Amino acid sequence: MAKGTIKVDGKICKGCELCIVACPQDALALSMNFNDKGYRFAELINDACTGCTNCALVCPEAAIEVYREPKPAKKVQA
């Protein structure tokens, strides 16, 4: 299975929850903390992220960066 992670810019996230709804792995939730503007921001809550980019695509503030781990190289059989 693909492996990924995300980075949420909590300073610009407004807590709209679109990314939470869009995540097929249920890997996101609103933080218990607030940013400088008074919004609870999204954060990664478990290690189930596959790097699918759904969260970043629906984010109206472009506050999410997605990182995918490279696929392991296939072994060549001699």
C-alpha positions as CSV (number, residue, x, y, z in Angstrom):
1,M,0.0,0.0,0.0
2,A,1.2,3.5,-0.7
3,K,2.5,5.5,2.2
4,G,2.3,9.3,2.7
5,T,2.0,12.1,5.1
6,I,0.8,15.7,5.1
7,K,1.8,19.0,6.5
8,V,-1.0,21.5,7.4
9,D,-0.1,25.2,7.7
10,G,-2.1,25.8,10.9
11,K,-1.6,29.6,10.5
12,I,-3.8,29.8,7.4
13,C,-6.2,26.8,7.9
14,K,-9.7,28.0,8.8
15,G,-11.0,24.6,10.0
16,C,-13.6,24.2,7.3
17,E,-13.3,20.4,7.6
18,L,-13.5,19.8,3.8
19,C,-10.2,17.8,4.0
20,I,-11.5,15.7,6.9
21,V,-14.6,14.7,4.8
22,A,-12.4,14.1,1.7
23,C,-9.9,11.8,3.4
24,P,-10.7,8.1,2.6
25,Q,-8.4,6.9,5.4
26,D,-10.0,9.0,8.2
27,A,-6.6,10.3,9.0
28,L,-7.5,13.9,9.7
29,A,-9.3,15.8,12.5
30,L,-9.5,19.3,13.9
31,S,-6.9,20.1,16.4
32,M,-7.8,21.0,20.0
33,N,-5.6,24.0,19.6
34,F,-6.4,27.3,17.9
35,N,-4.4,29.4,15.4
36,D,-3.8,33.1,15.7
37,K,-7.1,33.9,14.0
38,G,-9.1,31.8,16.4
39,Y,-9.7,28.8,14.2
40,R,-9.2,25.1,15.0
41,F,-7.0,23.8,12.3
42,A,-6.8,20.3,10.7
43,E,-4.1,17.9,11.7
44,L,-3.0,14.3,10.9
45,I,-4.3,12.1,13.7
46,N,-3.0,8.6,12.6
47,D,-0.5,6.9,10.4
48,A,-3.0,5.8,7.8
49,C,-2.2,8.5,5.2
50,T,-1.6,7.1,1.7
51,G,-0.7,10.4,0.0
52,C,-3.8,10.4,-2.1
53,T,-3.9,14.2,-2.2
54,N,-7.7,14.4,-1.8
55,C,-7.2,16.7,1.2
56,A,-5.0,19.2,-0.6
57,L,-7.2,19.2,-3.7
58,V,-10.3,20.4,-1.7
59,C,-8.5,22.8,0.6
60,P,-9.7,26.3,-0.3
61,E,-6.8,27.9,1.6
62,A,-4.1,25.7,0.0
63,A,-2.9,25.0,3.5
64,I,-2.0,21.3,3.0
65,E,1.2,19.8,1.5
66,V,1.2,16.1,0.7
67,Y,4.3,14.0,0.7
68,R,4.5,10.4,-0.6
69,E,7.2,7.9,0.1
70,P,8.9,6.6,-3.0
71,K,7.9,3.1,-4.1
72,P,10.5,0.5,-3.3
73,A,12.6,-0.6,-6.3
74,K,11.6,-3.9,-7.8
75,K,14.1,-6.6,-7.4
76,V,15.5,-7.9,-10.7
77,Q,15.6,-11.6,-11.0
78,A,18.7,-13.1,-12.7
